[in-house]
Amino acid sequence: MKLSALLPIAVAACLPLFASATTASAPNARSVQDDDLRAFSGRWLYIEDRTEGRPTEEQGPPMMVTFGLRIEEDRVVLERARSEEPFPIDGSTIETAATGERTKRFRGSWEDGMLLYEQDYLHESDNKVTGLLRREFRITPEGLQVHVIVEDYGMDSYALYGHPEDIPLPEPAQATMVDMAWLAGAWTGTRGQSSIEERWSPPSGGAMLGVSRTVKDGKMRSFEYLRVVEKDGGLVYVAQPGGKSATEFVLTLLEGPLAVFQNPRHDYPQQIVYELSDEGALSATIGFINGGLGTRFDFERE
């Protein structure tokens, strides 16, 4: 038989092999892409501001302190505390009605390991586009890098987020309850139009008990149950705002009448600092572990 006659038979025999290889490779490639995309799913918590040149006191999260990403078949859902924002990942644009004569537009894409979400507003009267918000998400060895651009405010920020369970816990400082005896007493102060107070019992039985209260216009606006307890050779600060579930902060630094408690897996605050001045005034500052000024409360002994 001539070679020209054998060729069609050989090609026909090979076709199932080529078809099988093609069919097998496509799902494998899709599977790898899906696995990479699924790495973005879950809850993410702010760790630190990575914006180059930004002063420490101006540092903070460029978007929510904590948020979730949920991966669905043809879209990603950005999960907020009280709402969800789904966006496509194929580069298409979705339009929704907005206030006035504006149309809200948002789009998303997934390419080269980056998840992109954009939104803006199109003004019908002059086709002007305003309110551009761009968020870029990338998985890095340290966690999730978030790049946020808000065009109208000239904001260009980078930050690192992590899954709470993956964020390392701080090294506890060695201390006993007696080392915190300077915190005992009744402390009062003001902040704006509110009066604030904290009352701490003396150390006893390996614990100090505290309670705080904020009063404005003659009404209690908030309260909190507090404890400092001995644990594993160190101290733990336990806070229950409004009497709700407890959150623990580990003592990481104790230098005389200065105590720093931290919990990098908590949304806010992540750090609580108490300090007694030489004049006998007490300050309590809450904030992030990395960057930012925090919020300070000043007290005098009652």
C-alpha positions, -999 to 999 in steps of 0.1 A, spaced: 0 0 0 12 35 -9 22 59 19 -4 84 7 -30 58 13 -17 50 48 -17 86 59 -55 91 63 -57 59 84 -28 70 107 -44 105 112 -78 89 120 -61 66 145 -44 95 162 -75 117 164 -89 101 196 -56 106 213 -54 143 204 -91 148 214 -84 130 247 -54 152 254 -72 184 246 -102 174 267 -80 166 296 -58 197 295 -86 222 295 -101 212 328 -66 210 343 -58 245 332 -92 257 345 -87 238 378 -53 256 384 -70 290 377 -99 281 400 -75 270 427 -56 303 424 -89 323 425 -102 303 455 -71 315 475 -88 349 477 -119 335 495 -125 339 532 -123 367 558 -95 392 557 -83 414 585 -61 446 582 -25 441 594 -6 473 584 -4 502 559 23 496 533 19 529 515 55 542 507 63 575 524 31 578 545 38 591 580 30 567 608 3 589 623 -16 589 590 -14 552 584 -46 530 585 -67 506 564 -75 519 529 -109 501 530 -128 482 557 -108 469 587 -122 435 579 -140 421 549 -148 388 531 -144 376 496 -167 348 484 -159 331 451 -188 321 429 -189 305 395 -188 337 374 -183 364 400 -167 375 433 -188 388 462 -172 414 485 -187 409 519 -192 438 542 -205 438 578 -241 446 566 -240 443 528 -226 425 499 -212 438 466 -210 412 438 -189 420 408 -181 400 376 -146 388 368 -148 387 330 -142 424 325 -178 432 317 -195 463 331 -227 463 352 -248 494 355 -272 502 383 -295 532 390 -280 558 413 -293 590 429 -299 620 407 -289 617 370 -261 593 376 -256 557 367 -234 536 390 -211 513 370 -189 485 383 -167 459 367 -142 433 376 -115 410 361 -92 382 371 -59 381 353 -22 372 361 -30 365 397 -47 399 403 -83 404 412 -96 438 401 -127 456 412 -137 491 398 -167 513 402 -175 548 390 -205 571 382 -216 582 347 -234 615 346 -261 614 320 -262 651 313 -226 654 300 -213 618 300 -188 628 327 -173 600 348 -166 607 385 -161 587 417 -136 562 403 -127 536 429 -102 509 420 -93 480 442 -66 455 433 -61 423 453 -30 401 451 -20 370 471 16 374 484 37 351 508 28 376 536 -9 377 530 -33 397 508 -19 429 493 -47 455 487 -41 485 464 -68 511 466 -71 542 443 -98 568 450 -94 593 421 -115 621 434 -95 623 467 -61 616 451 -58 585 474 -33 558 464 -28 533 492 -13 499 497 -20 476 527 -15 441 539 -44 419 551 -44 384 564 -67 356 575 -72 362 612 -62 326 621 -29 330 601 -18 362 618 9 355 644 1 361 680 25 384 699 50 372 724 36 376 759 55 396 786 61 379 819 43 396 848 21 391 878 -11 408 890 9 429 915 27 446 887 -6 462 877 -15 475 911 -10 511 899 -42 508 878 -64 503 908 -88 530 917 -117 552 904 -107 573 873 -129 599 857 -125 622 827 -143 639 798 -142 635 761 -161 661 741 -195 664 757 -193 630 774 -181 621 809 -161 588 811 -151 567 840 -132 535 848 -132 518 881 -106 491 889 -105 469 920 -71 461 937 -53 430 925 -65 399 944 -68 362 936 -48 367 904 -72 393 889 -83 429 888 -119 437 879 -130 468 861 -160 486 847 -163 516 824 -192 539 817 -198 568 793 -225 594 801 -238 621 778 -267 645 784 -275 627 816 -278 593 799 -255 563 799 -244 559 763 -222 528 767 -206 506 793 -180 478 794 -170 450 818 -132 446 821 -107 422 837 -70 418 839 -61 382 849 -30 361 852 -25 335 825 5 313 816 30 334 835 17 367 820 -14 389 820 -44 391 798 -68 420 795 -104 409 789 -129 434 775 -167 429 772 -183 460 756 -219 463 765 -215 430 784 -213 410 752 -188 383 743 -153 387 757 -121 396 737 -87 389 751 -56 411 747 -22 397 758 2 419 778 33 424 755 51 452 773 52 463 809 76 490 819 67 505 853 33 522 850 31 515 813 12 484 800 6 474 764 -20 447 756 -24 434 720 -46 412 699 -36 413 662 -65 390 653 -92 414 666 -107 440 642 -106 471 664 -90 479 687 -59 457 682 -39 474 709 -48 489 743 -22 510 762 -25 522 798 0 547 813 2 564 846 21 598 844 45 611 871 18 636 881 -7 607 887 -29 611 856 -40 580 838 -43 576 800 -58 548 780 -52 546 742 -68 522 718 -58 517 682 -40 495 656 -8 478 665 9 492 634 4 529 626 -22 555 633 -26 578 663 -52 558 680 -79 572 703 -68 585 737 -88 589 769 -74 609 798 -84 603 835 -78 618 869 -81 599 901 -115 605 916 
